[in-house]
Amino acid sequence: MYLKSSIAALALAATTPAAAHHAFSAQFDIDKPLTVTGTVTKVEWRNPHTWFYIDVADADGNITSWAVELASPNLLMRNGWSRSSMQAGDVVSVEGYRARDGTHTANAKRVVLTATGQTVLTGRNARDDR
């Protein structure tokens, strides 16, 4: 009986879809580089990628919220980041690549903390220029 239950559980687990993890090129367009500067509103340290959100003001003062993908927390820490490297309220300049779907989503290649001028590379998740 125990063996039948275990086999049934394994069969069910095998048919459950796994969370998708897409390649850079599936979501971001290397031919659409961008640079935006804004105020950090939130930082999410989670796998498989860390995300942060910034509010960017245009020349007329209109605010657009951007979601910015970074590498995994582990890779960021190996590159010198910590959970306190970037906090809500910090002003940052982001160099990266825009989402293919045209939303205000980007993959960061480089982040500059404007208060200190410190440039933080985001790791191998971000694509290098060709």
KOLMIKE-526308 format. One record per residue (C-alpha): x, y, z; residue in three letters; residue number from 0. Coordinates in Angstrom, 3 decimals, decimal comma. Layout:
BEGIN
{{X; Y; Z}; ALA; NUM}
...
// end
This chain:
BEGIN
{{0,000; 0,000; 0,000}; MET; 0}
{{2,787; 2,435; 0,942}; TYR; 1}
{{4,605; 1,706; -2,321}; LEU; 2}
{{1,457; 2,388; -4,384}; LYS; 3}
{{0,935; 5,726; -2,583}; SER; 4}
{{4,543; 6,738; -3,199}; SER; 5}
{{4,336; 5,850; -6,891}; ILE; 6}
{{1,082; 7,789; -7,241}; ALA; 7}
{{2,639; 10,820; -5,547}; ALA; 8}
{{5,677; 10,693; -7,829}; LEU; 9}
{{3,486; 10,382; -10,915}; ALA; 10}
{{1,455; 13,411; -9,855}; LEU; 11}
{{4,585; 15,452; -9,149}; ALA; 12}
{{5,999; 14,579; -12,551}; ALA; 13}
{{2,932; 15,993; -14,298}; THR; 14}
{{2,910; 19,269; -12,349}; THR; 15}
{{4,455; 22,059; -14,462}; PRO; 16}
{{7,587; 23,674; -13,083}; ALA; 17}
{{7,925; 27,430; -12,821}; ALA; 18}
{{9,422; 28,713; -16,056}; ALA; 19}
{{12,814; 30,384; -16,124}; HIS; 20}
{{13,369; 32,059; -19,465}; HIS; 21}
{{16,566; 33,003; -21,217}; ALA; 22}
{{17,550; 36,669; -21,418}; PHE; 23}
{{16,695; 36,868; -25,128}; SER; 24}
{{13,193; 35,520; -24,562}; ALA; 25}
{{12,228; 38,517; -22,449}; GLN; 26}
{{14,720; 41,312; -23,169}; PHE; 27}
{{15,985; 42,873; -26,398}; ASP; 28}
{{19,722; 43,515; -26,667}; ILE; 29}
{{18,922; 45,894; -29,545}; ASP; 30}
{{16,934; 48,132; -27,163}; LYS; 31}
{{19,475; 49,459; -24,664}; PRO; 32}
{{18,259; 52,091; -22,240}; LEU; 33}
{{19,408; 54,290; -19,407}; THR; 34}
{{16,915; 55,474; -16,804}; VAL; 35}
{{17,387; 57,322; -13,533}; THR; 36}
{{14,876; 57,159; -10,743}; GLY; 37}
{{14,078; 56,640; -7,101}; THR; 38}
{{14,013; 53,101; -5,750}; VAL; 39}
{{10,601; 52,192; -4,346}; THR; 40}
{{11,150; 48,507; -3,557}; LYS; 41}
{{13,842; 45,803; -3,674}; VAL; 42}
{{12,967; 42,092; -3,782}; GLU; 43}
{{15,812; 39,673; -3,008}; TRP; 44}
{{14,421; 36,380; -4,273}; ARG; 45}
{{15,337; 33,568; -6,616}; ASN; 46}
{{15,794; 33,084; -9,445}; PRO; 47}
{{16,349; 36,854; -9,924}; HIS; 48}
{{16,443; 39,898; -7,719}; THR; 49}
{{14,089; 42,690; -8,805}; TRP; 50}
{{13,911; 46,345; -7,889}; PHE; 51}
{{11,415; 49,012; -8,797}; TYR; 52}
{{12,059; 52,677; -9,541}; ILE; 53}
{{9,932; 55,705; -10,234}; ASP; 54}
{{11,292; 57,687; -13,180}; VAL; 55}
{{10,205; 61,281; -13,851}; ALA; 56}
{{10,121; 62,608; -17,421}; ASP; 57}
{{10,829; 66,224; -18,433}; ALA; 58}
{{7,220; 67,187; -17,613}; ASP; 59}
{{7,341; 65,583; -14,168}; GLY; 60}
{{5,201; 62,603; -15,124}; ASN; 61}
{{6,205; 59,496; -13,146}; ILE; 62}
{{6,608; 56,080; -14,739}; THR; 63}
{{7,286; 53,026; -12,589}; SER; 64}
{{9,872; 50,559; -13,885}; TRP; 65}
{{10,573; 46,974; -12,834}; ALA; 66}
{{14,248; 46,084; -13,179}; VAL; 67}
{{15,650; 42,559; -13,132}; GLU; 68}
{{19,053; 41,747; -11,682}; LEU; 69}
{{20,983; 38,516; -11,321}; ALA; 70}
{{20,284; 35,986; -8,568}; SER; 71}
{{20,912; 37,077; -4,964}; PRO; 72}
{{23,845; 34,648; -4,774}; ASN; 73}
{{25,543; 36,073; -7,857}; LEU; 74}
{{24,941; 39,637; -6,677}; LEU; 75}
{{26,569; 38,851; -3,329}; MET; 76}
{{29,568; 37,336; -5,121}; ARG; 77}
{{29,828; 40,653; -7,014}; ASN; 78}
{{29,873; 42,679; -3,799}; GLY; 79}
{{26,187; 43,445; -3,314}; TRP; 80}
{{24,380; 43,000; -0,021}; SER; 81}
{{20,755; 43,454; 0,970}; ARG; 82}
{{21,673; 46,972; 2,099}; SER; 83}
{{23,456; 48,005; -1,131}; SER; 84}
{{20,283; 49,562; -2,505}; MET; 85}
{{17,333; 50,682; -0,414}; GLN; 86}
{{13,964; 52,324; -1,042}; ALA; 87}
{{14,570; 56,056; -1,410}; GLY; 88}
{{17,971; 55,694; -3,129}; ASP; 89}
{{18,345; 57,392; -6,499}; VAL; 90}
{{19,946; 55,127; -9,084}; VAL; 91}
{{20,859; 55,252; -12,745}; SER; 92}
{{20,306; 51,993; -14,584}; VAL; 93}
{{21,921; 50,915; -17,837}; GLU; 94}
{{20,280; 47,878; -19,307}; GLY; 95}
{{17,972; 46,428; -21,882}; TYR; 96}
{{14,260; 46,945; -22,363}; ARG; 97}
{{11,655; 44,194; -22,343}; ALA; 98}
{{10,590; 42,864; -25,724}; ARG; 99}
{{6,915; 43,387; -24,878}; ASP; 100}
{{7,353; 47,164; -24,540}; GLY; 101}
{{6,400; 47,302; -20,859}; THR; 102}
{{8,382; 49,380; -18,400}; HIS; 103}
{{10,541; 46,400; -17,538}; THR; 104}
{{14,295; 46,139; -17,970}; ALA; 105}
{{17,258; 43,898; -17,316}; ASN; 106}
{{20,071; 45,844; -15,635}; ALA; 107}
{{23,617; 45,629; -16,899}; LYS; 108}
{{24,976; 48,298; -14,572}; ARG; 109}
{{23,523; 50,272; -11,672}; VAL; 110}
{{25,033; 53,540; -10,427}; VAL; 111}
{{24,154; 54,711; -6,929}; LEU; 112}
{{23,958; 58,455; -7,580}; THR; 113}
{{24,565; 59,522; -3,964}; ALA; 114}
{{28,015; 57,909; -3,948}; THR; 115}
{{28,741; 57,464; -7,653}; GLY; 116}
{{29,436; 53,790; -6,965}; GLN; 117}
{{28,948; 51,619; -10,033}; THR; 118}
{{27,678; 48,159; -9,275}; VAL; 119}
{{27,845; 45,515; -11,983}; LEU; 120}
{{24,896; 43,195; -11,835}; THR; 121}
{{26,523; 39,895; -12,768}; GLY; 122}
{{26,293; 37,473; -15,668}; ARG; 123}
{{22,504; 37,696; -15,871}; ASN; 124}
{{22,866; 40,974; -17,742}; ALA; 125}
{{24,166; 40,670; -21,291}; ARG; 126}
{{27,379; 42,360; -22,357}; ASP; 127}
{{27,305; 44,673; -25,348}; ASP; 128}
{{28,081; 42,996; -28,632}; ARG; 129}
// end
